[in-house]
Amino acid sequence: MGLINWLMHRTLRNHAEEIAKQIGKEYSEVKLKAQGVAETELLRTVANNILNISRWQDKEKANKFINLYCDTIEGLAYYIGLNVGVMKGNSVGRCLQFIEYLDIALKQNGFKLQSPEQKTARLKHFGLIQKHEIEADHKIILTTGQPNTEKTEDVDENHVNKEYLPESLANINKLLSIRSGNVLELLDAKVEVLTLMHKTDEAVQTCNHILEIDSRHANAYIALATIYQMKAAGEGKDYATIIVELLQKLEKIEPEKVSYYVLAGALEDKGDVDEALRIYQKAILQEQNNDNSSFLESIYSSIAKILTKQKKYPEAIAAYTTAIEYSIKEFGDDSFCFETYAFMRALYALMGDFRNTNEMEGKFSAAEKLHTKKSPAFHDEKLASMYKSLNKLGVQERATTSKFYDLVLLELKIQNQNQDIWNTEVEKVIDSVLADVEYDKDTRAIEKMRLINRIRTK
């Protein structure tokens, strides 16, 4: 998981916390003034205070909104969250990540958790899920459906539908021009949109404008650090010194918002490895509190590489070993650890420990093979080969093709780790491999439905 992705998650979390805080404050004030009023009426008043619903010219739309979104606090929060700033047009995955953060933030602001059934109904209403399972602890495990938009192909590395970004930017500029709403919040949203549109110079200018208004505005420092990470990757220039200065200023203002992982990496790029090691220890504590195995693996790997350069080989091996533990915790096996095993193999060889060198060689080979078998390309190629074999068997040989379908079904189960295997990705695989089979259009459609029905009834 890259640094930009980490900061994207931090942005989602901050956006969720701001919305929950705003709703919590408004709800408390309304409830204090209107004791004994029904919950739905309280929520309608809160919604009106935040969104000025009573001023909407389309009264039918206003009434529909109230009926749809003001029955629960989550309905109102989800609507505001998913229709403000950069959240509009995001992929299903990003929206679900944001909603998880929003649920946590609402709980922290004193709101009672909704039931799994209520959450499922709400997410279905927003077009965010097709299926779900409910575990004993009432955590909903989501199988995502298609985004609730017509066009989804223009998606960038942060899974944002870019079609909506110019519209979002225009709306934000319009609100800024008439001074409608919180100016700093609007400018924050503008920075996010400009960043996602890769208009980094304009985003930097907007951040500087924010800091002219409020030099202690934490989000501006976070955004600038993100932007300079992007510029460093895209331009091949070294912005490490700037990133370090930004995050050190942020640490003095709101230390809990500092990404110590990013700060340590910038210090390492700058060449200050001793300070980087010290900050990586802070990053470990920060990510342990977030239970973030992915970044803990990366942090320990980064520490190990510094220690290797310092020729502290036993300490480097210990750090790599911890990185492997976190990788296994996240992925369930060591299929993503083959490079780490290769590094450890080299370290043991430098130390003259050939027994452990050979052991790492074995683990490297096994992990690399497992990683290959789990890759989508491997399974897509295998399925394509199966369908070509099906074509050779002939459509009429039902007894033979029936057994063949079982083989395909088994492969799909392996590919989807024996979970509920029916999802849109499976259908895409079926479409792609059937396209290579020498069927006419009607026969291909029949064979597709035959396989789909067989999979669904298993």
C-alpha positions as a printed Julia matrix, in Angstrom:
458×3 Matrix{Float64}:
   0.0     0.0     0.0
   1.63    3.26   -1.13
   1.99    6.56    0.66
  -0.63    8.28   -1.51
  -3.12    5.53   -0.69
  -2.29    5.92    3.02
  -2.97    9.65    2.82
  -6.19    8.99    0.88
  -7.37    6.85    3.8
  -6.37    9.62    6.21
  -8.41   12.08    4.12
 -11.44    9.77    4.23
 -11.08    9.42    8.01
 -10.75   13.19    8.53
 -13.77   13.86    6.29
 -15.81   11.32    8.28
 -14.75   12.8    11.62
 -15.63   16.34   10.51
 -19.11   15.29    9.37
 -19.78   13.29   12.54
 -18.6    16.21   14.68
 -20.8    18.66   12.76
 -23.88   16.43   13.03
 -23.16   15.66   16.69
 -22.88   19.33   17.6
 -26.05   20.26   15.71
 -27.98   17.28   17.12
 -27.04   18.15   20.72
 -28.1    21.77   20.31
 -31.42   20.85   18.68
 -32.2    18.17   21.26
 -31.48   20.57   24.12
 -33.93   23.12   22.71
 -36.64   20.6    21.79
 -36.83   18.03   24.56
 -39.54   15.42   24.15
 -39.67   15.8    20.36
 -39.7    12.57   18.31
 -36.35   11.4    16.93
 -37.41   11.77   13.29
 -38.42   15.39   13.9
 -35.05   16.05   15.56
 -33.24   14.63   12.55
 -35.33   16.71   10.15
 -34.42   19.85   12.07
 -30.73   18.88   12.08
 -30.85   18.21    8.33
 -32.54   21.54    7.69
 -29.99   23.44    9.8
 -27.09   21.86    7.91
 -28.49   21.72    4.37
 -31.07   24.57    4.4
 -33.77   22.2     3.08
 -36.54   24.71    3.76
 -34.98   26.98    1.1
 -34.96   24.32   -1.62
 -37.12   25.5    -4.49
 -38.13   21.96   -5.45
 -40.45   21.1    -2.55
 -41.14   17.62   -3.92
 -37.42   16.89   -3.9
 -37.15   18.27   -0.35
 -39.98   16.04    0.93
 -38.5    13.02   -0.82
 -35.11   13.75    0.75
 -36.62   13.99    4.23
 -38.49   10.7     3.84
 -35.46    8.87    2.45
 -32.61   10.16    4.58
 -33.95   11.59    7.83
 -35.21    8.39    9.45
 -31.8     7.59   11.02
 -28.7     9.57   11.92
 -26.7     7.31    9.57
 -29.02    8.09    6.66
 -28.37   11.8     7.07
 -24.63   11.33    7.67
 -24.2     9.01    4.69
 -26.05   11.44    2.41
 -23.94   14.41    3.49
 -20.72   12.41    3.33
 -21.31   10.87   -0.08
 -22.55   14.06   -1.74
 -20.0    16.61   -0.54
 -16.69   17.42   -2.21
 -14.62   14.57   -3.66
 -16.8    11.73   -2.36
 -19.25   12.26   -5.23
 -18.38    9.88   -8.03
 -16.05    7.7    -5.96
 -15.97    3.97   -6.56
 -18.01    1.61   -4.4
 -14.86    0.49   -2.61
 -13.87    4.02   -1.57
 -17.43    4.83   -0.49
 -17.54    1.72    1.71
 -14.18    2.59    3.24
 -15.47    6.08    3.98
 -18.68    4.73    5.52
 -16.72    2.45    7.85
 -14.79    5.5     9.09
 -18.06    7.45    9.38
 -19.67    4.71   11.5
 -16.69    4.8    13.87
 -16.79    8.6    14.06
 -20.54    8.63   14.8
 -20.01    6.14   17.61
 -17.22    8.3    19.03
 -19.65   11.25   19.01
 -22.11    9.34   21.19
 -24.52    7.88   18.66
 -25.77    4.33   19.1
 -24.73    1.88   16.39
 -27.44    0.91   13.92
 -28.37   -2.74   13.57
 -26.77   -4.83   10.8
 -30.16   -5.03    9.09
 -30.54   -1.24    9.15
 -27.04   -0.78    7.74
 -27.64   -3.32    4.99
 -30.88   -1.6     3.97
 -29.17    1.79    3.98
 -26.23    0.61    1.86
 -28.57   -1.09   -0.59
 -30.48    2.17   -0.89
 -27.26    3.96   -1.85
 -26.52    1.21   -4.38
 -23.37    0.12   -2.57
 -23.88   -3.61   -2.03
 -25.39   -6.65   -3.68
 -24.86   -9.2    -0.9
 -23.7    -9.32    2.68
 -22.91  -11.68    5.51
 -23.33  -10.87    9.18
 -20.76  -12.21   11.6
 -21.45  -12.94   15.26
 -20.06   -9.56   16.28
 -22.54   -7.88   13.88
 -19.8    -6.65   11.57
 -21.1    -6.56    8.01
 -18.81   -8.17    5.44
 -19.53   -6.48    2.14
 -19.46   -7.84   -1.38
 -19.49   -4.72   -3.5
 -21.78   -4.13   -6.42
 -21.28   -1.71   -9.28
 -20.95    2.02   -8.52
 -24.22    3.91   -8.72
 -23.05    5.75  -11.85
 -23.36    5.04  -15.54
 -19.69    5.51  -16.45
 -16.98    3.89  -14.35
 -14.13    3.35  -16.78
 -12.32    6.67  -16.18
 -10.84    5.8   -12.81
  -7.47    6.91  -11.42
  -5.09    5.24   -9.0
  -7.18    6.27   -6.01
 -10.34    4.69   -7.51
 -12.09    8.02   -8.07
 -14.45    8.47  -10.99
 -12.84   11.49  -12.65
 -15.98   12.33  -14.63
 -17.37   14.16  -11.6
 -14.26   16.12  -10.61
 -14.73   19.16  -12.93
 -18.36   19.41  -11.79
 -17.28   19.24   -8.13
 -14.64   21.91   -8.7
 -17.15   24.21  -10.4
 -19.64   23.79   -7.55
 -16.97   24.53   -4.93
 -15.81   27.66   -6.79
 -19.42   28.83   -7.06
 -19.94   28.43   -3.31
 -16.66   30.24   -2.61
 -17.67   33.11   -4.88
 -20.89   33.73   -2.96
 -19.26   32.98    0.43
 -21.75   30.2     1.11
 -20.64   27.79    3.83
 -17.44   27.35    5.79
 -14.68   28.85    3.61
 -11.89   26.66    5.0
 -13.92   23.48    4.5
 -14.67   24.51    0.92
 -11.01   25.3     0.28
 -10.05   21.9     1.75
 -12.47   20.25   -0.66
 -11.07   22.29   -3.53
  -7.54   21.12   -2.72
  -8.69   17.49   -2.71
 -10.39   17.86   -6.1
  -7.43   19.69   -7.67
  -5.06   17.03   -6.32
  -7.14   14.21   -7.79
  -7.24   16.1   -11.1
  -3.41   16.26  -10.91
  -3.53   20.07  -10.96
  -0.83   20.12   -8.33
   0.38   23.7    -8.83
  -3.15   25.07   -8.34
  -3.58   22.78   -5.32
  -0.37   24.15   -3.78
  -1.56   27.73   -4.37
  -4.88   26.93   -2.7
  -3.11   25.38    0.3
  -0.94   28.47    0.66
  -4.09   30.6     0.52
  -5.59   28.49    3.33
  -2.47   29.0     5.45
  -2.67   32.76    4.87
  -6.16   32.61    6.41
  -5.2    30.21    9.21
  -1.54   29.27    9.65
  -2.53   26.43   12.01
  -4.93   24.69    9.62
  -3.75   21.08    9.86
  -5.45   19.79    6.69
  -3.44   22.19    4.54
  -0.14   20.75    5.79
  -1.4    17.2     5.21
  -2.56   18.1     1.7
   0.76   19.78    0.84
   2.69   16.72    2.01
   0.48   14.55   -0.21
   0.94   16.85   -3.21
   4.72   16.93   -2.9
   4.75   13.12   -2.65
   2.87   13.06   -5.96
   5.18   15.64   -7.52
   8.24   13.66   -6.42
   6.87   10.51   -8.03
   5.73   12.24  -11.23
   8.61   14.66  -11.78
  11.47   12.58  -10.42
  12.52   15.5    -8.22
  13.51   15.44   -4.56
  10.94   17.14   -2.34
  12.0    15.34    0.85
  13.19   18.5     2.61
   9.89   20.29    1.92
   7.85   17.28    3.12
   9.88   17.05    6.32
   9.42   20.78    7.04
   5.66   20.55    6.44
   5.13   17.54    8.69
   7.37   18.93   11.43
   5.26   22.1    11.45
   2.12   19.97   11.59
   3.56   18.02   14.53
   3.76   21.24   16.53
   0.11   22.04   15.75
  -1.71   18.68   15.82
   0.74   15.8    16.37
  -2.02   13.18   16.18
  -2.58   14.08   12.51
   1.04   13.57   11.47
   1.78   10.53    9.33
   4.99    9.41   11.01
   5.37    6.76    8.32
   5.53    9.48    5.65
   7.76   11.7     7.79
  10.24    8.89    8.45
  10.34    8.03    4.75
  11.06   11.66    3.85
  13.82   11.83    6.44
  15.3     8.65    4.98
  15.16   10.14    1.46
  16.81   13.26    2.84
  19.67   11.13    4.2
  18.95   11.64    7.9
  18.73    7.91    8.63
  19.22    8.1    12.42
  16.3    10.5    12.78
  14.33    8.35   10.32
  14.83    5.29   12.55
  13.62    7.3    15.56
  10.5     8.47   13.71
   9.82    4.95   12.36
   9.44    3.88   16.02
   6.74    6.55   16.39
   5.15    5.26   13.19
   5.02    1.75   14.66
   3.1     2.98   17.71
   0.78    5.03   15.5
  -0.07    2.14   13.18
  -0.4    -0.36   16.03
  -3.11    1.89   17.46
  -4.81    1.79   14.04
  -4.24   -1.99   13.78
  -2.77   -1.37   10.33
  -0.8    -4.5     9.41
  -0.04   -3.31    5.89
   1.92   -0.25    7.0
   3.54   -2.07    9.89
   4.98   -4.53    7.39
   6.29   -1.64    5.27
   7.71    0.18    8.3
   9.66   -2.84    9.52
  10.92   -3.5     5.99
  12.11    0.11    5.74
  13.85   -0.19    9.1
  15.52   -3.42    7.97
  16.87   -1.75    4.82
  18.42    1.09    6.84
  19.97   -1.39    9.28
  21.33   -3.39    6.34
  23.09   -0.27    5.0
  24.49    0.27    8.48
  25.76   -3.36    8.39
  23.68   -4.24   11.45
  22.69   -7.56    9.93
  21.19   -9.39   12.96
  18.99   -6.37   13.74
  17.96   -6.15   10.07
  16.98   -9.84   10.05
  14.89   -9.31   13.19
  13.08   -6.39   11.52
  12.44   -8.43    8.35
  11.1   -11.29   10.49
   8.59   -8.93   12.12
   7.61   -7.59    8.68
   6.84  -11.16    7.59
   4.66  -11.7    10.67
   2.54   -8.65    9.81
   2.28   -9.71    6.15
   1.0   -13.14    7.18
  -1.46  -11.47    9.56
  -2.86   -9.36    6.72
  -2.9   -11.89    3.85
  -3.21  -15.2     5.72
   0.01  -16.64    4.27
   3.52  -15.6     3.2
   2.75  -15.28   -0.52
   3.82  -11.62   -0.5
   7.05  -12.28    1.43
   9.24  -13.79   -1.29
  11.27  -10.57   -1.72
  11.76  -10.33    2.03
  13.02  -13.92    2.09
  15.47  -12.97   -0.69
  16.81  -10.07    1.39
  17.18  -12.32    4.43
  18.9   -14.97    2.29
  21.5   -12.36    1.25
  22.02  -11.2     4.85
  22.58  -14.73    6.15
  25.07  -15.32    3.3
  26.98  -12.15    4.28
  27.09  -13.44    7.88
  28.37  -16.83    6.72
  25.28  -18.61    8.08
  24.69  -21.03    5.18
  22.16  -23.21    7.0
  19.78  -20.27    7.3
  20.77  -19.12    3.8
  19.5   -22.43    2.41
  16.36  -22.23    4.57
  15.58  -18.75    3.19
  16.17  -20.05   -0.35
  13.52  -22.71    0.24
  11.06  -20.23    1.73
  11.7   -17.79   -1.13
  10.92  -20.44   -3.75
   7.77  -21.63   -1.97
   6.44  -18.08   -1.4
   7.15  -17.07   -5.01
   5.24  -20.11   -6.31
   2.34  -19.4    -3.96
   2.28  -15.75   -5.04
   2.14  -16.79   -8.71
  -0.7   -19.25   -8.08
  -2.71  -16.54   -6.31
  -2.24  -13.97   -9.06
  -5.3   -13.15  -11.23
  -3.23  -13.52  -14.41
  -2.36  -17.12  -13.52
  -6.0   -18.09  -12.96
  -7.29  -16.15  -15.98
  -4.82  -18.03  -18.18
  -5.88  -21.32  -16.61
  -9.56  -20.57  -17.2
  -8.87  -19.53  -20.79
  -7.14  -22.84  -21.38
 -10.15  -24.67  -19.9
 -12.59  -22.88  -22.19
 -10.47  -23.66  -25.24
 -10.62  -27.31  -24.21
 -14.4   -26.97  -23.9
 -14.57  -25.7   -27.46
 -12.69  -28.77  -28.69
 -15.02  -31.11  -26.8
 -18.01  -29.8   -28.71
 -21.19  -28.28  -27.39
 -23.25  -31.44  -27.85
 -21.09  -33.67  -25.61
 -23.07  -32.8   -22.49
 -21.83  -35.7   -20.35
 -18.21  -34.67  -20.91
 -18.82  -30.92  -20.63
 -20.76  -31.45  -17.39
 -17.63  -32.86  -15.77
 -15.65  -30.05  -17.33
 -17.94  -27.46  -15.76
 -17.14  -28.98  -12.37
 -13.45  -28.43  -13.04
 -14.08  -24.81  -13.99
 -16.2   -24.33  -10.89
 -13.44  -25.76   -8.72
 -10.93  -23.38  -10.3
 -13.22  -20.4    -9.67
 -13.58  -21.44   -6.03
  -9.8   -21.62   -5.68
  -9.47  -18.24   -7.38
 -11.97  -16.69   -4.97
 -10.5   -18.46   -1.91
 -13.59  -20.65   -1.39
 -15.74  -17.64   -0.49
 -19.09  -16.86   -2.1
 -17.78  -17.03   -5.64
 -20.54  -15.29   -7.54
 -19.63  -11.68   -8.22
 -19.21   -9.35  -11.18
 -15.5   -10.14  -11.44
 -16.27  -13.81  -12.11
 -18.69  -12.76  -14.86
 -16.0   -10.56  -16.41
 -13.61  -13.52  -16.45
 -16.26  -15.7   -18.11
 -16.89  -13.02  -20.75
 -13.21  -12.53  -21.5
 -12.39  -16.2   -21.94
 -15.55  -17.05  -23.87
 -14.62  -14.3   -26.32
 -11.7   -16.51  -27.43
 -13.89  -19.58  -28.03
 -15.12  -20.22  -31.56
 -18.84  -19.9   -30.82
 -21.33  -17.76  -32.64
 -23.03  -15.03  -30.59
 -26.12  -17.07  -29.64
 -24.17  -20.21  -28.7
 -21.76  -18.16  -26.6
 -24.68  -16.59  -24.7
 -26.19  -20.05  -24.09
 -22.89  -21.45  -22.83
 -22.38  -18.43  -20.6
 -25.8   -18.81  -18.97
 -25.28  -22.57  -18.61
 -22.04  -22.0   -16.68
 -23.5   -19.12  -14.63
 -26.51  -21.22  -13.57
 -24.28  -24.14  -12.69
 -22.06  -21.93  -10.53
 -25.02  -20.32   -8.77
 -26.65  -23.65   -7.92
 -23.5   -25.18   -6.43
